[in-house]
């Protein structure tokens, strides 16, 4: 598994590549915990390149969601497809964690209302 982290304002976006299972979930949990400790309580987990999600991976996602919510943040999941989407739905994870079709939608969900745009003069 490889993890890549990028940021949008105060949101940490963790992209997971590979398997999220018993062997890799401790690394995922550590990285997510480090992001929260650094002040990024709002997380987006990009599962686009995840090819296997075990019960240990599901448990890690739930634990990180609970941890972020305890700190006043939250966790969103983005880019679930194919078998990974089936696993998430069968496990009922989509009733506990908000799931979005892409990272942009998941990130934008943290910023309610219209995004500020250019001001138009005159009436």
Backbone as JSON Lines, residues from 0, in Angstrom:
{"i":0,"aa":"X","n":[0.83,-1.18,0.0],"ca":[0.0,0.0,0.0],"c":[0.88,1.24,0.0]}
{"i":1,"aa":"X","n":[0.45,2.22,-0.75],"ca":[1.11,3.53,-0.74],"c":[0.08,4.58,-0.34]}
{"i":2,"aa":"X","n":[0.52,5.55,0.45],"ca":[-0.33,6.65,0.87],"c":[0.27,7.96,0.37]}
{"i":3,"aa":"X","n":[-0.59,8.8,-0.16],"ca":[-0.15,10.13,-0.58],"c":[-1.1,11.13,0.06]}
{"i":4,"aa":"X","n":[-0.55,12.19,0.63],"ca":[-1.37,13.19,1.3],"c":[-1.22,14.53,0.6]}
{"i":5,"aa":"X","n":[-2.35,15.16,0.38],"ca":[-2.35,16.53,-0.13],"c":[-3.4,17.31,0.66]}
{"i":6,"aa":"X","n":[-3.43,18.62,0.48],"ca":[-4.27,19.46,1.34],"c":[-5.06,20.47,0.52]}
{"i":7,"aa":"X","n":[-6.27,20.76,1.02],"ca":[-7.07,21.86,0.52],"c":[-7.58,22.6,1.74]}
{"i":8,"aa":"X","n":[-7.09,23.81,1.94],"ca":[-7.37,24.57,3.16],"c":[-7.05,23.7,4.38]}
{"i":9,"aa":"X","n":[-8.05,23.43,5.22],"ca":[-7.79,22.63,6.42],"c":[-8.26,21.18,6.27]}
{"i":10,"aa":"X","n":[-8.37,20.71,5.04],"ca":[-8.78,19.33,4.76],"c":[-7.57,18.54,4.27]}
{"i":11,"aa":"X","n":[-7.32,17.4,4.9],"ca":[-6.25,16.5,4.44],"c":[-6.9,15.44,3.55]}
{"i":12,"aa":"X","n":[-6.33,15.24,2.37],"ca":[-6.83,14.26,1.42],"c":[-5.79,13.14,1.34]}
{"i":13,"aa":"X","n":[-6.18,11.96,1.81],"ca":[-5.29,10.8,1.81],"c":[-5.68,9.88,0.66]}
{"i":14,"aa":"X","n":[-4.78,9.71,-0.28],"ca":[-5.02,8.79,-1.4],"c":[-4.34,7.47,-1.09]}
{"i":15,"aa":"X","n":[-5.13,6.41,-1.13],"ca":[-4.65,5.07,-0.81],"c":[-4.48,4.29,-2.11]}
{"i":16,"aa":"X","n":[-3.33,3.65,-2.27],"ca":[-3.04,2.87,-3.48],"c":[-2.67,1.45,-3.05]}
{"i":17,"aa":"X","n":[-3.49,0.47,-3.46],"ca":[-3.2,-0.92,-3.1],"c":[-4.26,-1.49,-2.2]}
{"i":18,"aa":"X","n":[-3.82,-2.32,-1.27],"ca":[-4.71,-3.03,-0.36],"c":[-4.86,-2.28,0.95]}
{"i":19,"aa":"X","n":[-6.07,-2.3,1.5],"ca":[-6.3,-1.78,2.84],"c":[-6.82,-2.96,3.65]}
{"i":20,"aa":"X","n":[-5.89,-3.62,4.35],"ca":[-6.2,-4.87,5.05],"c":[-5.45,-4.92,6.38]}
{"i":21,"aa":"X","n":[-5.4,-6.1,6.98],"ca":[-4.76,-6.24,8.29],"c":[-3.29,-5.85,8.26]}
{"i":22,"aa":"X","n":[-2.62,-6.1,7.15],"ca":[-1.19,-5.78,7.06],"c":[-0.93,-4.29,6.87]}
{"i":23,"aa":"X","n":[-1.86,-3.59,6.21],"ca":[-1.62,-2.18,5.87],"c":[-2.43,-1.19,6.69]}
{"i":24,"aa":"X","n":[-3.48,-1.65,7.37],"ca":[-4.32,-0.7,8.11],"c":[-3.58,0.02,9.24]}
{"i":25,"aa":"X","n":[-2.58,-0.6,9.91],"ca":[-1.84,0.18,10.92],"c":[-1.13,1.4,10.33]}
{"i":26,"aa":"X","n":[-0.55,1.26,9.15],"ca":[0.11,2.41,8.51],"c":[-0.92,3.48,8.14]}
{"i":27,"aa":"X","n":[-2.06,3.05,7.62],"ca":[-3.13,3.99,7.28],"c":[-3.59,4.73,8.53]}
{"i":28,"aa":"X","n":[-3.83,3.98,9.61],"ca":[-4.29,4.57,10.87],"c":[-3.27,5.57,11.41]}
{"i":29,"aa":"X","n":[-2.0,5.2,11.35],"ca":[-0.95,6.1,11.84],"c":[-0.91,7.39,11.03]}
{"i":30,"aa":"X","n":[-0.99,7.28,9.71],"ca":[-0.95,8.48,8.85],"c":[-2.15,9.38,9.13]}
{"i":31,"aa":"X","n":[-3.35,8.78,9.21],"ca":[-4.55,9.58,9.48],"c":[-4.47,10.25,10.86]}
{"i":32,"aa":"X","n":[-3.97,9.52,11.85],"ca":[-3.83,10.06,13.2],"c":[-2.84,11.22,13.21]}
{"i":33,"aa":"X","n":[-1.74,11.08,12.48],"ca":[-0.74,12.15,12.39],"c":[-1.35,13.41,11.76]}
{"i":34,"aa":"X","n":[-2.19,13.23,10.75],"ca":[-2.83,14.38,10.11],"c":[-3.76,15.1,11.1]}
{"i":35,"aa":"X","n":[-4.5,14.32,11.87],"ca":[-5.4,14.93,12.86],"c":[-4.6,15.64,13.94]}
{"i":36,"aa":"X","n":[-3.49,15.05,14.36],"ca":[-2.64,15.67,15.38],"c":[-2.04,16.98,14.87]}
{"i":37,"aa":"X","n":[-1.84,17.07,13.55],"ca":[-1.29,18.28,12.95],"c":[-2.36,19.34,12.69]}
{"i":38,"aa":"X","n":[-3.61,19.06,13.09],"ca":[-4.67,20.05,12.95],"c":[-5.61,19.81,11.77]}
{"i":39,"aa":"X","n":[-5.44,18.69,11.09],"ca":[-6.31,18.37,9.96],"c":[-7.36,17.35,10.41]}
{"i":40,"aa":"X","n":[-8.38,17.84,11.12],"ca":[-9.43,16.97,11.64],"c":[-10.44,16.56,10.59]}
{"i":41,"aa":"X","n":[-10.46,17.29,9.48],"ca":[-11.37,16.95,8.39],"c":[-10.58,16.21,7.33]}
{"i":42,"aa":"X","n":[-10.98,14.96,7.09],"ca":[-10.24,14.08,6.19],"c":[-11.11,13.63,5.02]}
{"i":43,"aa":"X","n":[-10.47,13.48,3.87],"ca":[-11.07,12.81,2.72],"c":[-10.16,11.64,2.39]}
{"i":44,"aa":"X","n":[-10.73,10.44,2.32],"ca":[-9.97,9.24,1.99],"c":[-10.33,8.85,0.56]}
{"i":45,"aa":"X","n":[-9.35,8.96,-0.33],"ca":[-9.53,8.64,-1.75],"c":[-9.21,7.17,-1.97]}
{"i":46,"aa":"X","n":[-10.24,6.39,-2.29],"ca":[-10.07,4.94,-2.46],"c":[-10.01,4.54,-3.93]}
{"i":47,"aa":"X","n":[-9.76,5.48,-4.82],"ca":[-9.77,5.2,-6.25],"c":[-8.85,4.05,-6.65]}
{"i":48,"aa":"X","n":[-7.68,3.97,-6.01],"ca":[-6.7,2.96,-6.4],"c":[-6.62,1.8,-5.41]}
{"i":49,"aa":"X","n":[-7.65,1.66,-4.56],"ca":[-7.68,0.52,-3.64],"c":[-8.25,-0.68,-4.39]}
{"i":50,"aa":"X","n":[-7.51,-1.79,-4.36],"ca":[-7.97,-2.98,-5.07],"c":[-8.45,-4.08,-4.13]}
{"i":51,"aa":"X","n":[-8.32,-3.85,-2.8],"ca":[-8.82,-4.83,-1.84],"c":[-9.09,-4.13,-0.52]}
{"i":52,"aa":"X","n":[-10.27,-4.37,0.05],"ca":[-10.65,-3.78,1.33],"c":[-11.16,-4.9,2.22]}
{"i":53,"aa":"X","n":[-10.42,-5.19,3.3],"ca":[-10.81,-6.27,4.22],"c":[-11.58,-5.68,5.4]}
{"i":54,"aa":"X","n":[-12.01,-6.58,6.29],"ca":[-12.7,-6.13,7.5],"c":[-11.77,-5.27,8.37]}
{"i":55,"aa":"X","n":[-10.48,-5.55,8.35],"ca":[-9.51,-4.72,9.1],"c":[-9.45,-3.31,8.51]}
{"i":56,"aa":"X","n":[-9.53,-3.2,7.19],"ca":[-9.55,-1.9,6.54],"c":[-10.81,-1.13,6.88]}
{"i":57,"aa":"X","n":[-11.95,-1.83,6.9],"ca":[-13.22,-1.2,7.28],"c":[-13.15,-0.71,8.71]}
{"i":58,"aa":"X","n":[-12.6,-1.54,9.59],"ca":[-12.46,-1.16,11.0],"c":[-11.59,0.09,11.14]}
{"i":59,"aa":"X","n":[-10.51,0.15,10.38],"ca":[-9.63,1.33,10.43],"c":[-10.37,2.59,9.99]}
{"i":60,"aa":"X","n":[-11.17,2.48,8.93],"ca":[-11.95,3.63,8.46],"c":[-12.95,4.09,9.53]}
{"i":61,"aa":"X","n":[-13.62,3.14,10.16],"ca":[-14.59,3.48,11.21],"c":[-13.89,4.12,12.4]}
{"i":62,"aa":"X","n":[-12.78,3.55,12.83],"ca":[-12.04,4.1,13.97],"c":[-11.55,5.52,13.68]}
{"i":63,"aa":"X","n":[-11.05,5.75,12.48],"ca":[-10.57,7.09,12.14],"c":[-11.72,8.09,12.03]}
{"i":64,"aa":"X","n":[-12.88,7.62,11.59],"ca":[-14.06,8.48,11.56],"c":[-14.46,8.88,12.97]}
{"i":65,"aa":"X","n":[-14.51,7.91,13.86],"ca":[-14.86,8.2,15.26],"c":[-13.85,9.16,15.89]}
{"i":66,"aa":"X","n":[-12.57,8.92,15.64],"ca":[-11.51,9.76,16.2],"c":[-11.64,11.19,15.69]}
{"i":67,"aa":"X","n":[-11.86,11.35,14.39],"ca":[-11.97,12.7,13.84],"c":[-13.2,13.42,14.37]}
{"i":68,"aa":"X","n":[-14.31,12.7,14.52],"ca":[-15.53,13.32,15.05],"c":[-15.37,13.72,16.51]}
{"i":69,"aa":"X","n":[-14.61,12.95,17.27],"ca":[-14.35,13.3,18.67],"c":[-13.56,14.6,18.77]}
{"i":70,"aa":"X","n":[-12.8,14.9,17.73],"ca":[-11.99,16.13,17.71],"c":[-12.7,17.26,16.97]}
{"i":71,"aa":"X","n":[-13.98,17.08,16.65],"ca":[-14.73,18.13,15.98],"c":[-14.6,18.11,14.47]}
{"i":72,"aa":"X","n":[-13.99,17.08,13.91],"ca":[-13.84,16.96,12.46],"c":[-14.76,15.9,11.91]}
{"i":73,"aa":"X","n":[-14.36,15.34,10.78],"ca":[-15.12,14.25,10.17],"c":[-14.25,13.58,9.11]}
{"i":74,"aa":"X","n":[-14.76,12.49,8.58],"ca":[-14.06,11.75,7.54],"c":[-15.05,11.45,6.42]}
{"i":75,"aa":"X","n":[-14.61,11.66,5.19],"ca":[-15.41,11.35,4.0],"c":[-14.63,10.35,3.16]}
{"i":76,"aa":"X","n":[-15.35,9.52,2.42],"ca":[-14.74,8.57,1.5],"c":[-15.08,9.0,0.08]}
{"i":77,"aa":"X","n":[-14.1,8.92,-0.82],"ca":[-14.31,9.29,-2.22],"c":[-13.81,8.2,-3.16]}
{"i":78,"aa":"X","n":[-14.39,8.19,-4.35],"ca":[-13.94,7.32,-5.45],"c":[-14.04,5.83,-5.15]}
{"i":79,"aa":"X","n":[-15.18,5.4,-4.61],"ca":[-15.36,3.96,-4.41],"c":[-15.99,3.37,-5.66]}
{"i":80,"aa":"X","n":[-15.4,2.27,-6.15],"ca":[-15.85,1.66,-7.39],"c":[-15.84,0.14,-7.26]}
{"i":81,"aa":"X","n":[-16.61,-0.51,-8.13],"ca":[-16.55,-1.95,-8.29],"c":[-16.74,-2.72,-7.0]}
{"i":82,"aa":"X","n":[-15.82,-3.67,-6.78],"ca":[-15.91,-4.53,-5.61],"c":[-15.76,-3.76,-4.3]}
{"i":83,"aa":"X","n":[-14.96,-2.71,-4.32],"ca":[-14.78,-1.92,-3.1],"c":[-16.11,-1.27,-2.72]}
{"i":84,"aa":"X","n":[-16.84,-0.78,-3.69],"ca":[-18.16,-0.18,-3.42],"c":[-19.11,-1.24,-2.86]}
{"i":85,"aa":"X","n":[-19.07,-2.44,-3.42],"ca":[-19.92,-3.53,-2.92],"c":[-19.59,-3.87,-1.48]}
{"i":86,"aa":"X","n":[-18.3,-3.94,-1.16],"ca":[-17.88,-4.25,0.21],"c":[-18.36,-3.16,1.17]}
{"i":87,"aa":"X","n":[-18.19,-1.92,0.79],"ca":[-18.62,-0.8,1.64],"c":[-20.13,-0.84,1.87]}
{"i":88,"aa":"X","n":[-20.89,-1.1,0.82],"ca":[-22.34,-1.16,0.95],"c":[-22.79,-2.37,1.76]}
{"i":89,"aa":"X","n":[-22.19,-3.53,1.52],"ca":[-22.55,-4.74,2.27],"c":[-22.23,-4.6,3.76]}
{"i":90,"aa":"X","n":[-21.13,-3.94,4.06],"ca":[-20.74,-3.74,5.45],"c":[-21.56,-2.64,6.13]}
{"i":91,"aa":"X","n":[-22.32,-1.89,5.34],"ca":[-23.1,-0.79,5.89],"c":[-22.27,0.43,6.22]}
{"i":92,"aa":"X","n":[-21.06,0.47,5.71],"ca":[-20.15,1.6,5.99],"c":[-20.72,2.91,5.44]}
{"i":93,"aa":"X","n":[-21.47,2.82,4.34],"ca":[-22.05,4.02,3.73],"c":[-23.15,4.64,4.6]}
{"i":94,"aa":"X","n":[-23.58,3.95,5.67],"ca":[-24.55,4.54,6.6],"c":[-23.86,5.24,7.76]}
{"i":95,"aa":"X","n":[-22.56,5.0,7.9],"ca":[-21.78,5.58,9.0],"c":[-20.87,6.7,8.5]}
{"i":96,"aa":"X","n":[-20.35,6.53,7.3],"ca":[-19.41,7.49,6.7],"c":[-20.01,7.98,5.39]}
{"i":97,"aa":"X","n":[-19.94,9.29,5.17],"ca":[-20.45,9.85,3.91],"c":[-19.52,9.45,2.76]}
{"i":98,"aa":"X","n":[-20.14,8.96,1.68],"ca":[-19.39,8.49,0.51],"c":[-19.72,9.41,-0.67]}
{"i":99,"aa":"X","n":[-18.69,9.84,-1.38],"ca":[-18.84,10.75,-2.52],"c":[-18.22,10.15,-3.77]}
{"i":100,"aa":"X","n":[-18.74,10.51,-4.94],"ca":[-18.22,9.93,-6.18],"c":[-16.8,10.38,-6.54]}
{"i":101,"aa":"X","n":[-16.37,11.52,-5.97],"ca":[-15.03,12.0,-6.28],"c":[-14.48,12.85,-5.14]}
{"i":102,"aa":"X","n":[-13.19,13.14,-5.22],"ca":[-12.51,13.9,-4.17],"c":[-13.03,15.33,-4.12]}
{"i":103,"aa":"X","n":[-13.31,15.92,-5.27],"ca":[-13.79,17.31,-5.29],"c":[-15.11,17.43,-4.52]}
{"i":104,"aa":"X","n":[-16.04,16.51,-4.77],"ca":[-17.32,16.55,-4.06],"c":[-17.16,16.32,-2.57]}
{"i":105,"aa":"X","n":[-16.31,15.38,-2.19],"ca":[-16.07,15.09,-0.78],"c":[-15.45,16.29,-0.08]}
{"i":106,"aa":"X","n":[-14.48,16.91,-0.73],"ca":[-13.81,18.08,-0.14],"c":[-14.78,19.25,-0.05]}
{"i":107,"aa":"X","n":[-15.53,19.5,-1.12],"ca":[-16.48,20.62,-1.15],"c":[-17.56,20.47,-0.08]}
{"i":108,"aa":"X","n":[-17.87,19.24,0.31],"ca":[-18.92,19.02,1.31],"c":[-18.57,19.63,2.67]}
{"i":109,"aa":"X","n":[-17.3,19.9,2.89],"ca":[-16.88,20.54,4.13],"c":[-17.11,22.05,4.11]}
{"i":110,"aa":"X","n":[-17.46,22.59,2.96],"ca":[-17.63,24.04,2.81],"c":[-19.05,24.33,2.33]}
{"i":111,"aa":"X","n":[-20.04,24.36,3.27],"ca":[-21.43,24.54,2.87],"c":[-21.67,25.91,2.26]}
{"i":112,"aa":"X","n":[-22.67,25.97,1.4],"ca":[-23.01,27.23,0.75],"c":[-22.15,27.46,-0.47]}
{"i":113,"aa":"X","n":[-22.5,28.49,-1.2],"ca":[-21.75,28.78,-2.42],"c":[-20.33,29.24,-2.1]}
{"i":114,"aa":"X","n":[-19.42,28.81,-2.92],"ca":[-18.04,29.26,-2.77],"c":[-17.99,30.72,-3.22]}
{"i":115,"aa":"X","n":[-17.21,31.55,-2.53],"ca":[-17.12,32.96,-2.91],"c":[-16.57,33.08,-4.34]}
{"i":116,"aa":"X","n":[-17.18,33.93,-5.1],"ca":[-16.75,34.16,-6.47],"c":[-16.45,35.63,-6.7]}
{"i":117,"aa":"X","n":[-16.19,35.99,-7.93],"ca":[-15.91,37.4,-8.22],"c":[-17.14,38.25,-7.99]}
{"i":118,"aa":"X","n":[-16.92,39.44,-7.51],"ca":[-18.02,40.4,-7.29],"c":[-18.38,41.07,-8.59]}
{"i":119,"aa":"X","n":[-19.67,41.22,-8.84],"ca":[-20.13,41.89,-10.05],"c":[-20.64,43.27,-9.66]}
{"i":120,"aa":"X","n":[-20.13,44.28,-10.33],"ca":[-20.5,45.65,-10.02],"c":[-21.86,46.04,-10.6]}
{"i":121,"aa":"X","n":[-22.46,47.06,-10.02],"ca":[-23.73,47.61,-10.52],"c":[-24.92,46.74,-10.21]}
{"i":122,"aa":"X","n":[-26.08,47.32,-10.37],"ca":[-27.34,46.58,-10.17],"c":[-28.27,46.87,-11.26]}
